[in-house]
């Protein structure tokens, strides 16, 4: 599964828990275009936390946790 697919599936799983859907969707698009690995994508998302307001930080953390969960599940 490629990075974009994993990011999209992770987003779909947690969308009900995210407040800033449009912003997170845009982040996913940007990360998908720029990153070639999941670790690189997670690192890029983590850098976005530094500049984000509180609810967006929470949304990004929710997404990162789901990405990690999904990738652990696939490797098992």
N, CA, C and O of each residue as an XYZ file, in Angstrom:
304
protein
N       0.837     -1.177      0.000
C       0.000      0.000      0.000
C       0.887      1.248      0.000
O       1.860      1.321      0.752
N       0.560      2.200     -0.821
C       1.396      3.403     -0.881
C       1.030      4.401      0.223
O       0.013      4.248      0.900
N       1.854      5.403      0.388
C       1.701      6.389      1.457
C       0.348      7.096      1.360
O      -0.352      7.244      2.362
N      -0.010      7.524      0.174
C      -1.278      8.229     -0.009
C      -2.483      7.404      0.400
O      -3.422      7.925      1.002
N      -2.459      6.126      0.077
C      -3.562      5.238      0.425
C      -3.659      5.065      1.934
O      -4.752      5.126      2.496
N      -2.539      4.851      2.585
C      -2.533      4.688      4.041
C      -3.014      5.954      4.730
O      -3.793      5.893      5.682
N      -2.549      7.100      4.252
C      -2.996      8.368      4.835
C      -4.497      8.561      4.652
O      -5.191      8.972      5.582
N      -4.995      8.266      3.464
C      -6.423      8.437      3.185
C      -7.276      7.488      4.033
O      -8.283      7.905      4.605
N      -6.882      6.231      4.116
C      -7.629      5.266      4.923
C      -7.598      5.643      6.408
O      -8.598      5.504      7.111
N      -6.469      6.111      6.864
C      -6.347      6.546      8.257
C      -7.266      7.734      8.514
O      -7.957      7.786      9.532
N      -7.269      8.680      7.595
C      -8.140      9.846      7.725
C      -9.611      9.428      7.760
O     -10.375      9.921      8.590
N     -10.002      8.539      6.882
C     -11.394      8.085      6.847
C     -11.801      7.431      8.162
O     -12.940      7.583      8.604
N     -10.880      6.705      8.787
C     -11.190      6.043     10.051
C     -11.385      7.013     11.209
O     -12.144      6.721     12.133
N     -10.717      8.158     11.178
C     -10.779      9.088     12.308
C     -11.530     10.382     11.999
O     -11.620     11.258     12.860
N     -12.062     10.516     10.808
C     -12.715     11.769     10.407
C     -13.806     12.206     11.381
O     -14.005     13.402     11.593
N     -14.504     11.259     11.967
C     -15.560     11.595     12.922
C     -15.045     12.218     14.207
O     -15.821     12.798     14.967
N     -13.758     12.108     14.460
C     -13.149     12.638     15.679
C     -12.346     13.912     15.426
O     -11.753     14.468     16.350
N     -12.329     14.368     14.191
C     -11.506     15.515     13.811
C     -12.372     16.761     13.639
O     -13.434     16.714     13.017
N     -11.901     17.872     14.199
C     -12.642     19.139     14.131
C     -12.335     19.930     12.860
O     -13.221     20.572     12.296
N     -11.092     19.883     12.414
C     -10.630     20.688     11.277
C     -10.488     19.825     10.026
O      -9.383     19.634      9.518
N     -11.606     19.308      9.535
C     -11.570     18.358      8.422
C     -10.879     18.906      7.184
O     -10.038     18.228      6.594
N     -11.221     20.121      6.783
C     -10.641     20.681      5.563
C      -9.133     20.887      5.688
O      -8.385     20.607      4.752
N      -8.696     21.370      6.830
C      -7.266     21.602      7.025
C      -6.512     20.277      7.023
O      -5.462     20.159      6.390
N      -7.039     19.286      7.723
C      -6.374     17.982      7.787
C      -6.372     17.323      6.414
O      -5.390     16.686      6.033
N      -7.458     17.470      5.672
C      -7.514     16.923      4.310
C      -6.422     17.555      3.438
O      -5.763     16.862      2.664
N      -6.239     18.855      3.567
C      -5.197     19.555      2.814
C      -3.807     19.076      3.242
O      -2.931     18.873      2.402
N      -3.612     18.897      4.547
C      -2.341     18.367      5.039
C      -2.045     16.998      4.441
O      -0.921     16.729      4.016
N      -3.052     16.140      4.410
C      -2.882     14.800      3.846
C      -2.482     14.878      2.382
O      -1.596     14.148      1.938
N      -3.128     15.757      1.634
C      -2.775     15.924      0.219
C      -1.323     16.368      0.069
O      -0.585     15.831     -0.757
N      -0.919     17.355      0.872
C       0.456     17.867      0.801
C       1.472     16.788      1.176
O       2.477     16.601      0.490
N       1.198     16.091      2.261
C       2.115     15.054      2.736
C       2.202     13.919      1.725
O       3.287     13.397      1.470
N       1.078     13.537      1.153
C       1.056     12.449      0.161
C       1.929     12.777     -1.045
O       2.610     11.904     -1.582
N       1.904     14.036     -1.466
C       2.687     14.452     -2.632
C       4.181     14.512     -2.337
O       5.002     14.222     -3.207
N       4.534     14.890     -1.104
C       5.937     15.148     -0.786
C       6.691     13.967     -0.184
O       7.920     13.929     -0.238
N       5.976     13.008      0.385
C       6.641     11.939      1.139
C       6.568     10.603      0.411
O       5.572     10.277     -0.236
N       7.641      9.845      0.535
C       7.687      8.533     -0.123
C       7.621      7.374      0.868
O       7.571      6.212      0.464
N       7.619      7.690      2.176
C       7.502      6.631      3.179
C       6.566      7.091      4.294
O       6.334      8.286      4.480
N       6.039      6.126      5.023
C       5.141      6.450      6.137
C       5.893      7.210      7.219
O       5.369      8.177      7.773
N       7.108      6.788      7.524
C       7.879      7.477      8.558
C       8.122      8.938      8.175
O       8.024      9.833      9.015
N       8.432      9.163      6.936
C       8.627     10.533      6.447
C       7.331     11.333      6.565
O       7.359     12.507      6.933
N       6.205     10.709      6.259
C       4.899     11.365      6.359
C       4.576     11.722      7.806
O       4.110     12.827      8.085
N       4.821     10.799      8.722
C       4.562     11.060     10.147
C       5.459     12.195     10.644
O       5.008     13.072     11.381
N       6.707     12.173     10.243
C       7.635     13.236     10.641
C       7.161     14.594     10.130
O       7.204     15.584     10.859
N       6.715     14.638      8.896
C       6.217     15.893      8.338
C       4.970     16.367      9.087
O       4.839     17.555      9.379
N       4.066     15.455      9.395
C       2.874     15.826     10.162
C       3.261     16.344     11.546
O       2.669     17.305     12.037
N       4.246     15.715     12.171
C       4.693     16.162     13.488
C       5.266     17.577     13.438
O       5.121     18.328     14.402
N       5.905     17.950     12.349
C       6.437     19.317     12.242
C       5.308     20.335     12.122
O       5.469     21.490     12.516
N       4.172     19.914     11.584
C       3.019     20.808     11.458
C       2.423     21.139     12.820
O       1.765     22.168     12.970
N       2.643     20.285     13.811
C       2.112     20.509     15.157
C       2.698     21.773     15.775
O       2.008     22.475     16.515
N       3.962     22.071     15.483
C       4.638     23.220     16.089
C       3.933     24.541     15.830
O       3.932     25.423     16.689
N       3.329     24.684     14.650
C       2.711     25.952     14.271
C       1.189     25.960     14.436
O       0.543     26.968     14.149
N       0.617     24.858     14.889
C      -0.832     24.700     14.875
C      -1.472     25.179     16.183
O      -0.839     25.218     17.238
N      -2.756     25.540     16.065
C      -3.521     25.871     17.260
C      -3.990     24.578     17.916
O      -3.886     23.503     17.325
N      -4.494     24.681     19.114
C      -4.736     23.525     19.979
C      -5.609     22.444     19.348
O      -5.243     21.270     19.399
N      -6.740     22.794     18.761
C      -7.608     21.747     18.203
C      -6.965     21.069     16.999
O      -7.159     19.873     16.782
N      -6.207     21.822     16.222
C      -5.515     21.224     15.079
C      -4.405     20.289     15.558
O      -4.180     19.243     14.950
N      -3.719     20.644     16.622
C      -2.700     19.765     17.201
C      -3.340     18.438     17.579
O      -2.797     17.373     17.284
N      -4.490     18.506     18.229
C      -5.200     17.283     18.618
C      -5.592     16.473     17.394
O      -5.434     15.252     17.385
N      -6.096     17.128     16.369
C      -6.494     16.443     15.132
C      -5.311     15.734     14.481
O      -5.432     14.591     14.042
N      -4.176     16.410     14.419
C      -2.986     15.818     13.808
C      -2.512     14.621     14.637
O      -2.112     13.598     14.081
N      -2.557     14.748     15.948
C      -2.152     13.624     16.807
C      -3.078     12.419     16.623
O      -2.619     11.277     16.587
N      -4.372     12.678     16.507
C      -5.335     11.598     16.251
C      -4.977     10.898     14.946
O      -4.948      9.669     14.886
N      -4.706     11.673     13.906
C      -4.346     11.107     12.608
C      -3.044     10.312     12.691
O      -2.964      9.205     12.160
N      -2.036     10.859     13.344
C      -0.757     10.161     13.472
C      -0.938      8.837     14.217
O      -0.370      7.818     13.824
N      -1.710      8.854     15.266
C      -1.958      7.617     16.013
C      -2.638      6.566     15.146
O      -2.313      5.382     15.229
N      -3.573      6.992     14.322
C      -4.254      6.052     13.434
C      -3.307      5.518     12.361
O      -3.364      4.338     12.016
N      -2.446      6.371     11.838
C      -1.453      5.927     10.848
C      -0.550      4.871     11.471
O      -0.289      3.830     10.870
N      -0.081      5.148     12.671
C       0.795      4.187     13.361
C       0.061      2.881     13.638
O       0.624      1.800     13.460
N      -1.177      2.975     14.067
C      -1.978      1.781     14.328
C      -2.153      0.961     13.048
O      -1.982     -0.258     13.051
N      -2.492      1.638     11.969
C      -2.715      0.956     10.688
C      -1.432      0.302     10.181
O      -1.483     -0.814      9.665
N      -0.309      0.952     10.311
C       0.943      0.384      9.808
C       1.430     -0.762     10.695
O       2.029     -1.714     10.196
N       1.181     -0.682     11.993
C       1.516     -1.805     12.894
C       0.657     -3.010     12.556
O       1.137     -4.144     12.548
N      -0.609     -2.761     12.279
C      -1.555     -3.820     11.936
C      -1.113     -4.554     10.667
O      -1.207     -5.780     10.592
N      -0.639     -3.815      9.685
C      -0.220     -4.400      8.409
C       1.062     -5.208      8.554
O       1.254     -6.196      7.846
N       1.943     -4.799      9.469
C       3.220     -5.486      9.606
C       3.109     -6.742     10.479
O       4.030     -7.558     10.511
N       1.994     -6.894     11.178
C       1.808     -8.074     12.046
C       1.447     -9.302     11.271
O       1.260    -10.368     11.857
